[in-house]
Amino acid sequence: MKAAILKRPGLLEVKEIGVPECPEGGLLVKVAACGICSTDVHMFKHGHRALSYPVIPGHEIAGEVGDVGNGVSDLARGDRVV
């Protein structure tokens, strides 16, 4: 999968990374869209005191459930989520 990785302030690289494992009791979401908020822009321009590099920014996502962890019963593969 492709990811935009913030290596340090001012350096963002788009590269292929491995698909993460679905966590126990969680979901793996195939991201269709991701918003970039003002905090993400600040992290890119100036860094952030609570940030450890490298990091994949963005947290406002929309997509489709790709995998469901044990213990999740109210969502299924293919469900649209935000």
ZAMARGU-4260 file (C-alpha; in steps of 0.2 Angstrom, whole numbers, plus 5000, padded with zeros to 4 digits):
<rodrens>
0) 5000/5000/5000 | 5006/5018/4997 | 5008/5030/5012 | 5014/5048/5014 | 5027/5047/5027
5) 5033/5063/5036 | 5051/5060/5039 | 5055/5077/5047 | 5048/5094/5046 | 5048/5099/5027
10) 5051/5081/5021 | 5036/5070/5016 | 5039/5055/5006 | 5026/5044/4997 | 5032/5026/4996
15) 5025/5008/4997 | 5024/5000/5014 | 5017/4983/5020 | 4999/4981/5025 | 4998/4981/5044
20) 4990/4967/5053 | 4972/4969/5059 | 4972/4972/5078 | 4962/4961/5090 | 4945/4969/5092
25) 4949/4982/5079 | 4947/4985/5060 | 4959/4987/5045 | 4952/5001/5034 | 4956/5003/5015
30) 4957/5022/5015 | 4948/5030/5000 | 4951/5048/5006 | 4960/5057/5020 | 4958/5075/5026
35) 4973/5085/5031 | 4970/5097/5045 | 4979/5112/5051 | 4989/5102/5064 | 4995/5091/5050
40) 5001/5106/5041 | 5009/5113/5056 | 5018/5096/5059 | 5024/5097/5041 | 5030/5115/5042
45) 5037/5116/5060 | 5036/5099/5068 | 5027/5095/5085 | 5033/5092/5102 | 5023/5076/5104
50) 5028/5069/5088 | 5041/5055/5084 | 5047/5053/5067 | 5044/5045/5055 | 5025/5047/5056
55) 5010/5044/5044 | 4999/5060/5046 | 4981/5061/5044 | 4967/5055/5054 | 4951/5061/5046
60) 4948/5046/5034 | 4934/5038/5024 | 4935/5021/5016 | 4930/5003/5017 | 4932/4989/5030
65) 4946/4977/5023 | 4947/4966/5038 | 4938/4963/5055 | 4947/4958/5071 | 4941/4945/5083
70) 4927/4953/5094 | 4920/4965/5082 | 4902/4960/5077 | 4894/4976/5071 | 4905/4979/5056
75) 4909/4968/5041 | 4921/4968/5026 | 4915/4980/5013 | 4906/4991/5025 | 4909/5010/5022
80) 4916/5019/5037 | 4922/5036/5041
</rodrens>
